[in-house]
Every structure is written in C-alpha cells, then in structure tokens.
Amino acid sequence: MTDSDPAVAPRRSAPATLLAYGFLILAFGLLVTTLGLVFNGAIVSFGLALAAFGGMFAAFGAFMTFFSRRS
C-alpha cells in the first residue's frame, strides 16, 4: 500500500472538517427551528440549541483554520 492511497491520507484537515460539519449542524438546527415555528412550537428551542451547537463547532473550526494557516 502506498502513501497516496486515499484510505490512508486524509482528504481535508481537521479544522476544515470541523468548519464544514459545524455549518451543516447549524443549517439543520435552523431548519428544525423554522419547521417548529410553522408546525409545532415545542421544538423551536431544540432547533435553536442545535443551531447554537453547530455554530460553536463552526466557530472553533474557523478559529483553528485561521491559526493553522497563519503559522
């Protein structure tokens, strides 16, 4: 097996993965919030909490990406 095997070499860095997944979780949380506002008000707080959790992931990934590329 060579080093260029995609199973061995990561496709993207860890900060970029955190950033991407953070934005996906944030978008899903905003979708849940919107659907909660339209259909069932009981899940609005869950959607907002999920969006905040995704925002923390995205912010931490952006922070790590900035400082890893800066050095």
C-alpha positions as CSV (number, residue, x, y, z in Angstrom):
1,M,0.0,0.0,0.0
2,T,1.4,3.4,-1.0
3,D,1.2,6.7,0.8
4,S,-1.0,8.1,-1.9
5,D,-3.8,5.7,-1.0
6,P,-6.9,7.8,-0.2
7,A,-7.8,5.5,2.7
8,V,-4.5,6.5,4.4
9,A,-4.2,10.2,3.5
10,P,-6.9,12.5,4.9
11,R,-8.8,14.5,2.3
12,R,-9.0,17.6,4.3
13,S,-7.6,19.0,7.6
14,A,-9.3,18.6,10.9
15,P,-10.2,22.3,11.2
16,A,-11.8,22.3,7.8
17,T,-13.8,19.3,8.7
18,L,-15.0,21.0,12.0
19,L,-15.9,24.1,10.0
20,A,-17.9,22.1,7.4
21,Y,-19.7,19.9,9.8
22,G,-20.4,22.9,12.1
23,F,-22.1,24.7,9.3
24,L,-24.1,21.6,8.4
25,I,-25.3,21.2,12.0
26,L,-26.1,24.9,12.2
27,A,-28.2,24.8,9.0
28,F,-30.0,21.7,10.2
29,G,-30.8,23.5,13.5
30,L,-32.2,26.5,11.7
31,L,-34.3,24.2,9.5
32,V,-35.7,22.5,12.7
33,T,-36.4,25.9,14.2
34,T,-38.2,27.1,11.0
35,L,-40.3,23.9,10.9
36,G,-41.0,24.3,14.6
37,L,-42.3,27.8,14.0
38,V,-44.5,26.6,11.2
39,F,-45.8,23.3,12.6
40,N,-45.0,22.7,16.2
41,G,-43.8,25.3,18.6
42,A,-42.5,22.8,21.1
43,I,-39.4,22.0,19.0
44,V,-38.3,25.6,18.5
45,S,-36.0,25.6,21.5
46,F,-34.4,22.3,20.4
47,G,-33.7,23.8,16.9
48,L,-32.2,26.9,18.4
49,A,-30.0,24.7,20.7
50,L,-28.9,22.6,17.8
51,A,-28.1,25.7,15.7
52,A,-26.0,27.1,18.6
53,F,-24.2,23.8,19.0
54,G,-23.4,23.8,15.2
55,G,-22.3,27.5,15.5
56,M,-19.8,26.6,18.2
57,F,-18.4,23.8,16.0
58,A,-18.1,26.2,13.0
59,A,-16.6,29.0,15.1
60,F,-14.0,26.6,16.6
61,G,-13.2,25.2,13.2
62,A,-12.8,28.7,11.8
63,F,-10.6,29.7,14.7
64,M,-8.4,26.6,14.2
65,T,-8.2,27.1,10.4
66,F,-7.2,30.7,10.8
67,F,-4.4,30.0,13.2
68,S,-3.2,26.9,11.4
69,R,-2.8,28.7,8.1
70,R,-1.3,31.8,9.8
71,S,1.7,30.0,11.2
